[in-house]
């Protein structure tokens, strides 16, 4: 039932096209496309959500109460090759087999961006519908790690601000004691040494993994957890430090790499992928946060507030500039 209601919302644009109102879909010359981004915060179930969503859309018998189906406007639903040849395909068939096979198990989580195209053959509505041939509409589903979305809040922060916030949180967490001790024992004004930077980054990354395992959402920088081909690079070798330093100091180099992370990792992703998304679904594991305790619930609320503020009209001029003036039209937190 929940998937059905969410599906009805996603396909409402298709329903309106079928009845003669096409403003909700990105207009292409022949086949309009809606790009739906799906991500989630720490173990929120993105893969299961997308697999269930697609399975329901393909089996229209489950969707009898959806307007476009009830009105007979959708003649067929089917998968097609995705339009972006450089992106991995979302492995829908394998994930569905994992959930519905003889030995059901949770599918693997999202570790990189992927895409899946779901197409519909839609019968036109309206007075002259009998004189118009069915049209094909597409929904391109873009799945990407929630850790990457969390990095969005870093774009509006300086290295000093980020460091102060992270160190303050670590002081309240017992499991962060080892990493925090190493960071606090480091002289930020000392000359930069790469071996020291790597050792500190390893300890800090261990802390981030522990925080994620406990269901805490404040786990930036997200690429530290899913580095991919950036593993070991300077852009992923920095840590929060208290204090400042002059040219050549550890603090100055950490600040430089933090800025490089924003300009060379975060901004290109949001510019090249996020700017092309029409709708965005953000999943949050609320029950997991409740189970983890009051701090996790509080941090989840603060994280969602920060993310929502980035999209709120009048408060995201920097994000609008980054996306070339384009906004994600609607965002669903679930």
Secondary structure, DSSP 8 states (H G I E B T S, - for coil): -HHHHHHHHHTHHHHHHHTT--TTSB--SSS-EEEEEEEEESS--HHHHHHHHHHHHH-GGGGTTSHHHHTT-EEEEEEE--S-TTSEE--HHHHHHHHHSTT--------S-EEEEEEEEE---STTGGGS--EEEEEEEEE--HHHHHGGGGGG--HHHHHHHHHHHHHT-GGGHHHHHHHHTS-TTSB--HHHHHHHHHHHHHHHHHHHHTT-S---SGGGTS-GGGTT-GGG-----SS---TTBHHHHHHHHHHHHIIIIIHHHHHHTGGG-SEEEEEE-HHHHHHH-HHHHHHHHHHHHHHHHHHSTTS-HHHHHHTTT---SEEEE-
